[in-house]
């Protein structure tokens, strides 16, 4: 149902560096930067696999932490996401593993991004 979503980030360049590394294991990357003439000079960029679906918008007011879960195609992608996000400066909020209390085939990992958002990669495929 959700076509795309986005978050405000206090430091676009720091967040871009984090998401460049965290999204790579999921097969996603920065696909588009909105030209500055359309944003009043504010940095806005979209990540995705084949089209931008997760947007970063530079804004000093980031608001309270939020939760975003990204689909992983395998449990190995979840593991790689978690490792890459930690290596990029994220803070652990739940190591990779099964979460049967959420769903029978739920395998996820959680990391706080530079702005305190709870970022997750999840795979619903059976082992």
C-alpha positions in Angstrom: 0.0 0.0 0.0 2.8 2.5 0.7 4.3 3.8 -2.5 7.1 5.8 -0.8 8.0 7.4 2.5 10.7 9.6 3.9 12.3 11.1 7.0 13.9 14.4 8.0 17.6 14.2 8.7 19.6 16.8 10.6 22.8 16.3 8.6 22.1 15.1 5.1 25.8 14.2 4.3 26.2 12.1 7.5 22.8 10.3 6.9 23.7 9.7 3.2 27.0 8.1 4.3 25.1 5.9 6.7 22.3 4.9 4.3 24.7 4.3 1.4 26.4 1.6 3.4 23.3 0.2 5.2 21.2 -0.1 2.1 23.8 -1.7 -0.1 23.3 -5.2 1.3 19.6 -4.9 0.5 20.4 -4.1 -3.1 19.2 -0.5 -2.7 21.1 2.8 -3.3 20.6 6.5 -3.7 18.9 6.7 -7.1 17.9 10.4 -7.3 18.8 13.8 -5.8 16.1 16.4 -6.3 17.8 19.5 -8.0 18.4 22.3 -5.5 16.4 24.7 -7.6 13.3 22.7 -6.8 14.0 22.5 -3.0 15.2 25.9 -2.2 18.7 24.5 -1.7 17.6 21.8 0.8 19.2 18.4 0.1 16.6 15.8 -0.8 17.5 12.3 -2.1 15.7 9.0 -2.7 16.8 5.4 -2.1 15.5 2.3 -3.7 16.2 -0.8 -5.8 14.5 0.2 -9.1 12.9 3.6 -8.1 13.2 5.9 -5.2 10.9 4.7 -2.3 12.7 6.0 0.8 13.5 9.7 0.9 15.9 11.7 3.0 15.0 15.4 3.5 17.5 17.7 5.2 15.8 19.5 8.0 17.1 20.7 11.4 13.9 19.5 13.1 14.0 15.8 12.8 11.2 15.1 15.3 10.9 12.0 17.4 12.5 8.7 16.4 10.5 6.6 13.9 10.5 3.0 12.8 11.1 2.0 9.1 11.4 -1.7 8.0 13.0 -2.6 4.7 12.3 -5.8 2.9 15.3 -8.2 2.7 15.2 -11.0 0.1 17.1 -13.4 2.4 18.2 -13.8 6.0 21.7 -13.3 4.7 20.7 -9.8 3.5 19.3 -9.1 7.0 22.6 -10.1 8.6 24.6 -8.1 6.1 22.4 -5.0 6.6 22.9 -5.1 10.3 26.7 -5.5 10.0 26.9 -2.7 7.4 24.7 -0.3 9.4 26.8 -0.9 12.6 30.0 -0.3 10.6 28.5 2.9 9.2 28.0 4.2 12.8 24.5 2.9 13.6 23.7 1.8 17.1 22.4 -1.8 17.7 18.8 -2.1 18.6 18.3 -5.8 18.0 20.7 -8.3 16.5 19.6 -10.4 13.5 17.4 -13.3 14.4 14.0 -14.9 14.3 11.1 -12.9 15.9 8.4 -15.6 16.1 6.3 -13.3 18.4 5.8 -11.1 15.4 5.2 -13.7 12.8 6.2 -17.4 12.2 8.7 -16.6 9.4 9.9 -13.2 10.8 13.7 -12.7 10.7 14.8 -9.2 11.4 17.5 -6.8 12.7 17.2 -3.3 14.1 19.6 -0.4 14.2 19.3 3.3 15.2 20.4 5.7 12.4 22.3 8.9 13.1 19.0 10.7 13.9 17.7 8.0 16.3 15.2 6.4 13.9 14.7 2.7 14.4 15.7 1.1 11.0 15.0 -2.5 10.4 15.7 -5.1 7.7 13.2 -8.0 7.7 12.9 -11.3 5.7 9.6 -13.2 5.8 10.9 -16.2 3.8 11.2 -19.5 5.6 14.7 -20.7 6.4 
